[in-house]
Amino acid sequence: MAFRFMRFRYERAPDVLESTLRIIDKLDLKHIPKNRVYCYRSYGSKAGNVIARIHSLPRIWQQALSEPAYYAIEVLSEQYDSLPIEEREKTLIHELLHIPNAFGGGFRHHKNWVTRRRVEALHRALRESGAYDRADP
């Protein structure tokens, strides 16, 4: 029995970054320094039911490297790329909600904060702001 393995890889995702920065602006998420957010697209993930993930530079590494906090949003190409624009926007909003106001390298958890209701409300606000006058970002 032969196995073929797709190699897992990351690449920068400028289209996702552009959408993310637009969302930060339009939703007035001032606690998120736009120059410390990166976006990547991954290929070959075996994660089931995962569209995107958020990663941070933990405090221990911040201290070791004398760097401030950074966050990276990873979208899983196999799931994210085929979504309609509205679902991609909601996915990015969801990931941004995990970033705490302190922007210190930690995460906000789902319970009572990163909820479907909050994502839907912010997505309505995003749409009402006229953030996307085009069909696709």
C-alpha positions as CSV (number, residue, x, y, z in Angstrom):
1,M,0.0,0.0,0.0
2,A,1.5,3.3,-1.1
3,F,1.0,6.5,0.8
4,R,1.2,9.9,-0.8
5,F,1.8,12.7,1.6
6,M,1.1,16.3,0.7
7,R,3.7,18.4,2.3
8,F,2.4,20.9,4.8
9,R,3.5,24.5,4.0
10,Y,2.8,28.1,4.8
11,E,2.9,31.1,2.5
12,R,2.2,34.7,3.2
13,A,-1.4,35.7,2.3
14,P,-1.5,39.4,1.2
15,D,-5.1,39.1,0.2
16,V,-6.0,37.9,3.7
17,L,-3.9,40.6,5.3
18,E,-5.6,43.3,3.2
19,S,-9.0,42.0,4.3
20,T,-7.9,41.7,8.0
21,L,-6.5,45.3,8.0
22,R,-9.7,46.6,6.5
23,I,-11.7,44.8,9.2
24,I,-9.5,46.3,11.9
25,D,-10.0,49.8,10.5
26,K,-13.8,49.5,9.8
27,L,-14.6,47.9,13.2
28,D,-12.3,50.4,14.9
29,L,-10.2,47.7,16.7
30,K,-7.7,50.2,18.0
31,H,-6.1,47.8,20.4
32,I,-4.6,45.9,17.5
33,P,-1.5,47.4,16.0
34,K,-1.8,46.7,12.3
35,N,2.0,46.4,11.9
36,R,2.1,43.5,14.3
37,V,-0.5,41.3,12.6
38,Y,0.5,38.8,9.9
39,C,-1.5,36.5,7.7
40,Y,-0.6,33.2,6.2
41,R,-2.3,30.6,4.1
42,S,-1.4,26.9,4.9
43,Y,-1.7,24.0,2.6
44,G,-1.9,20.3,3.5
45,S,-3.4,20.5,7.0
46,K,-5.1,17.4,8.3
47,A,-7.1,19.4,10.9
48,G,-10.8,18.7,10.5
49,N,-13.5,21.4,10.9
50,V,-10.8,24.1,11.2
51,I,-11.0,27.1,8.8
52,A,-8.4,29.3,10.5
53,R,-6.2,29.6,13.6
54,I,-4.5,32.5,15.4
55,H,-1.0,32.2,16.7
56,S,1.0,34.6,18.9
57,L,4.5,35.2,20.1
58,P,4.3,34.0,23.7
59,R,5.7,36.2,26.5
60,I,8.7,34.0,27.1
61,W,9.8,34.5,23.5
62,Q,9.0,38.2,23.7
63,Q,11.4,38.5,26.6
64,A,14.0,36.2,25.1
65,L,14.0,38.1,21.8
66,S,13.3,41.6,23.2
67,E,10.3,41.8,20.9
68,P,6.8,43.0,21.5
69,A,3.8,40.7,20.9
70,Y,2.8,39.7,17.4
71,Y,-0.1,37.7,16.1
72,A,-0.4,35.6,13.0
73,I,-3.7,34.5,11.4
74,E,-3.4,31.3,9.5
75,V,-6.2,30.4,7.1
76,L,-6.3,26.7,5.9
77,S,-6.5,27.0,2.2
78,E,-8.6,23.8,1.7
79,Q,-11.4,25.2,3.9
80,Y,-11.1,29.0,3.7
81,D,-10.5,29.6,0.0
82,S,-13.8,28.1,-1.2
83,L,-16.0,30.0,1.3
84,P,-18.2,32.9,0.2
85,I,-16.9,36.3,1.0
86,E,-19.3,36.8,4.0
87,E,-18.0,33.6,5.6
88,R,-14.4,34.6,5.1
89,E,-15.1,37.9,6.7
90,K,-16.8,36.2,9.7
91,T,-13.8,33.9,10.0
92,L,-11.3,36.8,10.2
93,I,-13.6,38.6,12.7
94,H,-13.7,35.4,14.8
95,E,-9.9,35.2,14.8
96,L,-9.4,38.9,15.6
97,L,-11.8,38.5,18.6
98,H,-9.2,36.2,20.1
99,I,-6.7,39.1,20.5
100,P,-7.1,40.6,23.9
101,N,-7.2,44.4,24.5
102,A,-3.7,44.2,26.1
103,F,-2.2,42.8,22.9
104,G,0.3,41.0,25.1
105,G,0.6,37.6,23.4
106,G,-2.3,35.9,25.1
107,F,-5.7,34.9,23.8
108,R,-9.3,35.5,24.6
109,H,-11.2,32.3,24.9
110,H,-14.5,31.4,23.3
111,K,-16.6,31.3,26.4
112,N,-18.5,34.6,26.7
113,W,-16.4,36.5,24.3
114,V,-15.7,34.8,20.9
115,T,-19.2,33.9,20.2
116,R,-21.3,33.4,17.1
117,R,-23.6,36.3,18.3
118,R,-20.7,38.7,18.7
119,V,-19.2,37.6,15.3
120,E,-22.6,38.1,13.6
121,A,-23.1,41.6,15.2
122,L,-19.6,42.7,14.2
123,H,-20.1,41.4,10.7
124,R,-23.4,43.4,10.4
125,A,-21.4,46.5,11.5
126,L,-18.7,45.7,8.9
127,R,-21.3,45.4,6.1
128,E,-23.1,48.6,7.2
129,S,-19.7,50.5,7.2
130,G,-19.5,50.0,3.5
131,A,-16.2,48.1,4.0
132,Y,-16.7,46.1,0.8
133,D,-18.1,47.9,-2.1
134,R,-16.6,45.3,-4.4
135,A,-17.8,41.8,-4.8
136,D,-14.6,40.2,-3.4
137,P,-11.8,41.7,-1.4
